[in-house]
Amino acid sequence: MAINQKIFNGLQVNRSLLAGGVVLTGIGSVLGAAGAALVCAALFTAGRDWVRSMETAPTTLAQRALHEAKVASSAGWEAWRAEHGSPN
């Protein structure tokens, strides 16, 4: 039996191989996190530039859509009341 191996209930673990795997996994995790951060930064910048280049601000578009939805809902409600003869 080699010095870097230990027997634990019949399981022999090569400690140097295990340590190397842990180190490589850690390095890969750090590189993966750095890559994900770069992708997020690029997408955030592109989205921000796209919003800035719009003719109408997104808040204005949302307010307009909400107003149109309210008008359509009110018109639908009035049509339903007229059809069913409800005084409410």
SVG drawing of the C-alpha trace seen along z (x, -y; Angstrom):
<svg xmlns="http://www.w3.org/2000/svg" viewBox="-83 -59 87 63">
<polyline fill="none" stroke="black" stroke-width="0.4" points="0.0,0.0 1.3,-3.4 1.8,-6.3 -0.8,-8.5 -3.6,-5.9 -5.8,-5.2 -8.1,-2.3 -11.5,-3.2 -13.9,-0.2 -12.2,1.3 -12.2,-2.0 -8.7,-3.1 -8.5,-6.8 -5.5,-8.2 -5.1,-11.5 -3.0,-13.3 -5.4,-12.4 -8.3,-13.6 -6.5,-16.8 -5.7,-17.5 -9.4,-17.0 -10.5,-19.3 -8.0,-22.0 -9.1,-21.7 -12.7,-21.8 -12.2,-24.9 -10.3,-26.6 -13.0,-25.6 -15.7,-27.0 -13.9,-30.3 -13.4,-30.5 -17.1,-29.6 -18.2,-32.3 -16.0,-34.8 -17.3,-33.9 -20.9,-34.1 -20.2,-37.6 -18.8,-38.8 -21.8,-37.4 -24.2,-39.2 -22.3,-42.5 -22.3,-42.3 -26.1,-41.6 -26.8,-44.3 -24.8,-46.8 -26.5,-45.8 -30.0,-46.0 -29.3,-49.4 -28.1,-50.8 -31.1,-49.3 -33.5,-51.0 -31.7,-54.3 -32.0,-54.1 -35.8,-53.7 -37.9,-56.6 -40.5,-56.1 -39.5,-55.3 -40.6,-51.9 -42.6,-53.6 -44.5,-55.6 -45.3,-52.5 -46.5,-50.7 -48.7,-53.6 -50.2,-53.7 -50.9,-50.0 -52.5,-50.2 -54.7,-53.1 -55.8,-51.1 -56.5,-48.1 -58.7,-50.2 -60.6,-51.7 -61.1,-48.3 -62.3,-46.9 -64.7,-49.7 -66.1,-49.4 -66.5,-45.7 -68.3,-46.2 -70.6,-48.8 -71.4,-46.5 -72.2,-43.7 -74.5,-45.9 -76.3,-47.2 -76.8,-43.6 -78.2,-42.3 -80.1,-45.4 -78.4,-45.8 -78.8,-49.2 -75.4,-48.8"/>
</svg>
